[in-house]
Amino acid sequence: MKVDVKSVARAINRNTIMLVGSAINFPHGVADDITPLATLAKRHDIGMHVDCCLGSFVVPFLERAGFRTVPFDFRIDGVTSISCDTHKYGFAPKGSSVIMYEHKDIRKYQYFVRADWPGGIYASPGIAGSRPGALIAGCWAAMINMGENGYLDTTKQIVGARQKIQAGVESIPDLYVNGDPISTVISFSSRDPLNIYDVGDHLNKRGWNISPLQNPPALHISVTLLWVPSADEFVSDLREVVAALNADPSLRQGKSAAIYGTAASLPDKSLIAEIATGYIDLLYKA
Ligand SMILES: *Cc1c(COP(=O)(O)O)cnc(C)c1O
């Protein structure tokens, strides 16, 4: 579930400009080992970016909230940039995000400057031209409203709910948690003969909107504040669904299992990309 630092080291060549690690990643909520990655980047004199988009306003608060944490920020020698999504656990409206640099010398590479344009000397902080003032104001208002104590409190509640869900999953012998989640996201898989997608379909029937993962097959939950009061109920539904599927095999092989089973068996994944493109095309039809 974590990036394999040895493989990264082998993949570096003279075209490599940076390494990237997650704190945390989307599928499994796992953090990469940023310290050895940063050491590697520094040794090759290249950038080291930490994707803290989903970690955003939770991972930096883990320690103060009393949870286990991992090193991920500029205190690690070699980390050169960190991204952080205000629009996720920062609770700002979608469309705002933050990129931070360890040194301003790197920042200037994000600017777009065109000195000879007939429309004037063009200079923009990023590749995008027009920037939405309303989103920036909305982001500012959300952050002022939450404050440090607000984020500390939401970290305690949300990560607490993730721990509850994790303990529930771990108490069901047919299921197991993928990797070592440290923040708000958890994923879990099933042992044969139980198909995890069938578990997902039956949870969906009970009103739980759980997203499927692939490679390996699993279910994913991005725990939010809405999950906090429902974590216990979810665990009890999960337990019932697994028991029902074990008791009655005719309930198995639902639609998600078929879709992901077919997708996994196709050697040429470009076909799946084509079907997905066709699906988006359909959305554009009136
Ligand atoms: C959300 C997210 C991003 C950025 O996605 P946007 O939708 O463009 O904000 C990057 N990395 C991870 C792990 C994320 O969850």
PDBQT file of the ligand as one rigid body, heavy atoms in Angstrom, charges set to zero:
ROOT
HETATM    1  C1  LIG A 301      -8.074  15.256  -3.707  1.00  0.00    +0.000 C 
HETATM    2  C2  LIG A 301      -6.709  14.800  -3.848  1.00  0.00    +0.000 A 
HETATM    3  C3  LIG A 301      -5.820  15.495  -4.657  1.00  0.00    +0.000 A 
HETATM    4  C4  LIG A 301      -6.197  16.721  -5.445  1.00  0.00    +0.000 C 
HETATM    5  O1  LIG A 301      -7.391  16.589  -6.127  1.00  0.00    +0.000 OA
HETATM    6  P1  LIG A 301      -8.298  17.864  -6.498  1.00  0.00    +0.000 P 
HETATM    7  O2  LIG A 301      -9.651  17.272  -6.709  1.00  0.00    +0.000 OA
HETATM    8  O3  LIG A 301      -7.679  18.421  -7.725  1.00  0.00    +0.000 OA
HETATM    9  O4  LIG A 301      -8.239  18.788  -5.336  1.00  0.00    +0.000 OA
HETATM   10  C5  LIG A 301      -4.516  15.034  -4.705  1.00  0.00    +0.000 A 
HETATM   11  N1  LIG A 301      -4.123  13.938  -4.011  1.00  0.00    +0.000 NA
HETATM   12  C6  LIG A 301      -4.972  13.253  -3.226  1.00  0.00    +0.000 A 
HETATM   13  C7  LIG A 301      -4.464  12.064  -2.455  1.00  0.00    +0.000 C 
HETATM   14  C8  LIG A 301      -6.286  13.655  -3.107  1.00  0.00    +0.000 A 
HETATM   15  O5  LIG A 301      -7.137  12.961  -2.331  1.00  0.00    +0.000 OA
ENDROOT
TORSDOF 0
